[in-house]
Amino acid sequence: MMRVNLFRPVHVKTLTSQKRRALLMARKLLQDKAIAIQNDIRGLLRNFGLKVGMVGAVKFEPRIRELTEGMPDLAEIIEPLLEARSKLRETFAALHRKLLAIVRDDAVCRR
């Protein structure tokens, strides 16, 4: 095969690099889904004339509860979305801490 040029060398990544890539992909997926839920909540509230405005990640949930305070039906719909967003953010934070621990111990990443 080598004599007739049918052989191509292929780089195989190490198991460690594959695990790190999986960690990065899972972390990114959780982050994207949490942002998508946040944007969906904003869109749902906008249909009712409620604008969330510029709020950070920490003040987002209290702001939503403040807006839906007088509307129990809407609050009942939005509450599961807030819980899902909160759980996604917690899981993202756990993976992020794991990633930071890896980076802290790796000289190449620290450079």
PAVEX-210199 format. One line per field, with one value per residue (C-alpha): residue in three letters; residue number from 1; x negated, y, z negated. Coordinates in nm, 4 decimals. Each point is the difference from the previous one (the first is absolute). Layout:
BEGIN
type	[ALA|...]
seq	[NUM|...]
xx	[X|...]
yy	[Y|...]
zz	[Z|...]
This chain:
BEGIN
type	[MET|MET|ARG|VAL|ASN|LEU|PHE|ARG|PRO|VAL|HIS|VAL|LYS|THR|LEU|THR|SER|GLN|LYS|ARG|ARG|ALA|LEU|LEU|MET|ALA|ARG|LYS|LEU|LEU|GLN|ASP|LYS|ALA|ILE|ALA|ILE|GLN|ASN|ASP|ILE|ARG|GLY|LEU|LEU|ARG|ASN|PHE|GLY|LEU|LYS|VAL|GLY|MET|VAL|GLY|ALA|VAL|LYS|PHE|GLU|PRO|ARG|ILE|ARG|GLU|LEU|THR|GLU|GLY|MET|PRO|ASP|LEU|ALA|GLU|ILE|ILE|GLU|PRO|LEU|LEU|GLU|ALA|ARG|SER|LYS|LEU|ARG|GLU|THR|PHE|ALA|ALA|LEU|HIS|ARG|LYS|LEU|LEU|ALA|ILE|VAL|ARG|ASP|ASP|ALA|VAL|CYS|ARG|ARG]
seq	[1|2|3|4|5|6|7|8|9|10|11|12|13|14|15|16|17|18|19|20|21|22|23|24|25|26|27|28|29|30|31|32|33|34|35|36|37|38|39|40|41|42|43|44|45|46|47|48|49|50|51|52|53|54|55|56|57|58|59|60|61|62|63|64|65|66|67|68|69|70|71|72|73|74|75|76|77|78|79|80|81|82|83|84|85|86|87|88|89|90|91|92|93|94|95|96|97|98|99|100|101|102|103|104|105|106|107|108|109|110|111]
xx	[0.0000|-0.2831|-0.1737|0.3074|0.0760|0.3287|-0.1132|0.0655|-0.1275|0.2692|-0.0534|0.1827|0.0733|-0.0789|0.2714|-0.0723|0.0531|0.3211|0.1292|-0.0889|0.1769|0.3089|-0.0097|-0.0200|0.2846|0.2271|-0.0731|0.0769|0.3222|0.1266|-0.0901|0.1813|0.3142|0.0132|-0.0301|0.2688|0.2418|-0.0766|0.0747|0.3214|0.1147|-0.0679|0.1987|0.2946|0.0192|-0.0264|0.3241|0.1708|-0.1632|-0.2569|-0.3593|-0.2778|-0.2586|-0.3723|-0.0584|-0.2899|0.0132|0.0408|0.2829|0.1862|0.2137|0.1136|0.0837|0.2178|0.1797|0.0530|0.1564|0.2294|0.1021|0.3552|0.0608|0.0233|0.0796|-0.3078|-0.2151|0.1123|-0.1208|-0.3287|-0.0990|-0.1027|-0.2109|-0.1748|-0.0660|-0.1426|-0.2223|-0.1182|-0.0867|-0.1848|-0.2001|-0.0917|-0.1181|-0.1898|-0.1721|-0.1084|-0.1512|-0.1610|-0.1674|-0.1280|-0.1402|-0.1680|-0.1631|-0.1423|-0.1247|-0.1573|-0.2139|-0.0994|-0.3067|0.0910|0.3473|-0.1394|-0.2437]
yy	[0.0000|0.2361|-0.0721|0.0931|0.3055|-0.1318|0.0501|0.3234|0.0616|0.1184|0.1904|-0.1647|0.2255|-0.1199|-0.1132|0.3008|0.2466|-0.1786|0.0304|0.3688|0.0598|-0.1812|0.2208|0.3144|-0.1156|-0.0915|0.3329|0.1937|-0.1953|0.0785|0.3658|0.0223|-0.1679|0.2293|0.3049|-0.1408|-0.0462|0.3514|0.1419|-0.2032|0.1407|0.3500|-0.0749|-0.1466|0.3011|0.2416|-0.1457|0.1291|0.3425|-0.0706|0.0966|-0.1428|0.2595|-0.0141|-0.2261|-0.2243|-0.3742|0.0315|0.2551|-0.1681|-0.2316|0.2660|0.2342|-0.2661|-0.0711|0.3732|0.0294|-0.3019|0.0903|0.1074|-0.2759|-0.3411|-0.1849|0.1398|-0.0618|-0.3635|-0.0331|0.1827|-0.1715|-0.3370|0.1867|0.1914|-0.3256|-0.1634|0.3033|-0.0055|-0.3716|0.0460|0.2884|-0.2080|-0.2888|0.2392|0.1501|-0.3475|-0.0802|0.3431|-0.0595|-0.3337|0.1740|0.2678|-0.2699|-0.1620|0.3326|0.0906|-0.3154|0.0240|0.2110|0.0417|0.1341|0.2360|0.1423]
zz	[0.0000|-0.0758|0.3307|0.2058|-0.2173|-0.1463|-0.3587|-0.1848|-0.3513|-0.2386|-0.3216|-0.2901|-0.2933|-0.3480|-0.2370|-0.2225|0.2825|0.1005|-0.3582|-0.0117|0.3308|-0.1361|-0.3114|0.2138|0.2243|-0.2927|-0.1699|0.3186|0.0556|-0.3506|0.0423|0.3352|-0.1354|-0.3050|0.2261|0.2319|-0.2910|-0.1211|0.3447|0.0239|-0.3344|0.1275|0.3152|-0.1898|-0.2287|0.2900|0.1420|-0.3136|0.0262|-0.2717|0.0734|-0.2127|0.1000|-0.0661|-0.2987|-0.0860|-0.0477|-0.3768|0.0073|0.2867|-0.2124|-0.2533|0.2896|0.1659|-0.3258|-0.0464|0.3469|-0.0432|-0.3556|0.0849|0.2545|-0.1705|0.3252|0.1718|-0.3070|0.0027|0.3596|-0.0521|-0.3284|0.1555|0.2545|-0.2782|-0.1849|0.3132|0.0634|-0.3607|0.0155|0.3294|-0.1468|-0.3089|0.2149|0.2277|-0.3050|-0.1168|0.3398|0.0139|-0.3372|0.1299|0.3061|-0.2105|-0.2139|0.3135|0.1337|-0.3335|0.0093|0.3686|0.0794|0.3689|-0.0826|-0.2616|0.2525]
